[in-house]
Amino acid sequence: MLTAKTNFRWAIVAMLFLSTTINYFDRVIIGILAPNLGAAFGWNEQEYGYIVFAFQLTYAIGTFFMGYVIDKLGTRWGMTLAVVLWGLASTCHSLARSWVGFAFARMGLGIGQAANYPVSIKIVAEWFPPKERAFATGLFNGGSNIGQVVAPLVIPIILMLFFSWQYVFIFSGILSFLWLILWLIVFRTPDKSRFVNQGELDYIREGSIYSEKVVIPWKKLVCYRQTWAVALGKMFADPVWYFYLFWGAKFLNAKFGINLAGLAMPLVTIYMIAYCGGLAGGAMSSWLLRIGKTANFARKITLLTSAILVLPVMMVPFLDSLFWCVALIALAAAAHNSWSANIFTVASDLFPGSAVGSVIGFATTVSGIVGMLTSLLIGYVLNKSGVDGYVFPFVIASFGYLFGVVSVHLMAPTMKPVSIH
């Protein structure tokens, strides 16, 4: 009698979804509380830019070496290290008393959170065959949106119950450590998991390019065109996402005078639609593979579609309608998540699973460096021009993804996996 194939890999995706949700809940607290904290501590736009820069600095540096550390430690202990670091750093925000204090806390948060995506993409490569990876990535990456949906709903409740912003950061730290306990109980690699039978293990290995452990040194990694396909694909997209993340609430406050309580509905709308975009982008790419299209066609046509859907966001600073501003930002955010689900999957298409953490780490470092410089520039422009300064970042944001598509195609014209001996 044949034993039915288990499907525990989807439980692993659920765990990654929760970790990404908590990761982004921690990350966006500062953006949502920024108008209140700015008034309390006297920040200007430039100083807020420095706070954002501090996070992106260590996030960029962290991804460079955390991807390598994850490939050495393995996924179970790599994720454990990441959550411990970001949980402690999130809690430390409650001790800050100036923009400098917040900047130091953000630096700690950046180091810990730098590991989430390299280790998650590596886990997807371990647990899923190529034909399911884009969809699985879209599922867990949706946590980035749910974290941003939960934050504006939960933060006012915490403030109402405890009358202090410090408890928001303490709450996020507690969430991180509760998740970590569950992680240590249930997670092992597929071949060691007691929840996986041979049928599922054979299915996971179906179509995988590499079965052996392959280690690629950094000095060799940066010589591959495929590495730069992933890095440039992220470089043209990630700074845009940081802009939505850290300045989205501030833009709505500056443009329409929306306070903390009023931010909930617009932000929930934006990030719920963004979540659907990530699922759609992952599903579209996976469906194209199932009907016989090549990975080259499936990934790139989905990236191109995402890039085209971003273009209307350039109109946002010129509109006086809250409804249409939210609608166009939501469309752009959905397209970004579709893009992310596929550019992450490109890494696992082109490299062995044992090297995916390093590839994503390097790519995120490249995008992080550009992102932190962009944050300083945005802070400077807004400090000089006020609400009119938002024209610059929205227009730039609308065209970045098209440059990204061209870059991915030039670096990996046939999506040929790296040849490693």
Secondary structure as the mmCIF struct_conf table of DSSP 4:
data_model
#
loop_
_struct_conf.conf_type_id
_struct_conf.id
_struct_conf.beg_label_comp_id
_struct_conf.beg_label_asym_id
_struct_conf.beg_label_seq_id
_struct_conf.end_label_comp_id
_struct_conf.end_label_asym_id
_struct_conf.end_label_seq_id
HELX_LH_PP_P HELX_LH_PP_P1 LEU A 2 THR A 6
TURN_TY1_P TURN_TY1_P1 PHE A 8 PHE A 8
HELX_RH_AL_P HELX_RH_AL_P1 ARG A 9 PHE A 41
TURN_TY1_P TURN_TY1_P2 GLY A 42 GLY A 42
HELX_RH_AL_P HELX_RH_AL_P2 GLU A 45 LEU A 73
HELX_RH_AL_P HELX_RH_AL_P3 THR A 75 CYS A 92
HELX_RH_3T_P HELX_RH_3T_P1 HIS A 93 LEU A 95
BEND BEND1 SER A 98 SER A 98
HELX_RH_AL_P HELX_RH_AL_P4 TRP A 99 GLN A 113
TURN_TY1_P TURN_TY1_P3 ALA A 114 ALA A 115
HELX_RH_AL_P HELX_RH_AL_P5 ASN A 116 TRP A 127
BEND BEND2 PHE A 128 PHE A 128
HELX_RH_AL_P HELX_RH_AL_P6 PRO A 130 ASN A 141
TURN_TY1_P TURN_TY1_P4 GLY A 142 GLY A 142
HELX_RH_AL_P HELX_RH_AL_P7 GLY A 143 PHE A 162
BEND BEND3 PHE A 163 PHE A 163
TURN_TY1_P TURN_TY1_P5 TRP A 165 TRP A 165
HELX_RH_AL_P HELX_RH_AL_P8 GLN A 166 VAL A 186
HELX_RH_3T_P HELX_RH_3T_P2 PRO A 190 LYS A 192
TURN_TY1_P TURN_TY1_P6 ARG A 194 PHE A 195
HELX_RH_AL_P HELX_RH_AL_P9 GLN A 198 ARG A 205
TURN_TY1_P TURN_TY1_P7 GLU A 206 GLY A 207
BEND BEND4 ILE A 209 ILE A 209
BEND BEND5 GLU A 212 GLU A 212
HELX_RH_AL_P HELX_RH_AL_P10 TRP A 218 LEU A 221
TURN_TY1_P TURN_TY1_P8 VAL A 222 CYS A 223
HELX_RH_AL_P HELX_RH_AL_P11 ARG A 225 MET A 235
TURN_TY1_P TURN_TY1_P9 PHE A 236 ALA A 237
HELX_RH_AL_P HELX_RH_AL_P12 ASP A 238 PHE A 256
TURN_TY1_P TURN_TY1_P10 LEU A 260 LEU A 260
HELX_RH_3T_P HELX_RH_3T_P3 ALA A 261 LEU A 263
HELX_RH_AL_P HELX_RH_AL_P13 ALA A 264 ARG A 290
TURN_TY1_P TURN_TY1_P11 ILE A 291 GLY A 292
HELX_RH_AL_P HELX_RH_AL_P14 ALA A 295 VAL A 310
HELX_RH_3T_P HELX_RH_3T_P4 LEU A 311 PHE A 318
HELX_RH_AL_P HELX_RH_AL_P15 LEU A 322 LEU A 350
BEND BEND6 PHE A 351 PHE A 351
HELX_RH_AL_P HELX_RH_AL_P16 GLY A 353 SER A 385
HELX_RH_3T_P HELX_RH_3T_P5 GLY A 386 TYR A 390
HELX_RH_AL_P HELX_RH_AL_P17 VAL A 391 MET A 411
BEND BEND7 PRO A 413 THR A 414
HELX_LH_PP_P HELX_LH_PP_P2 LYS A 416 VAL A 418
#
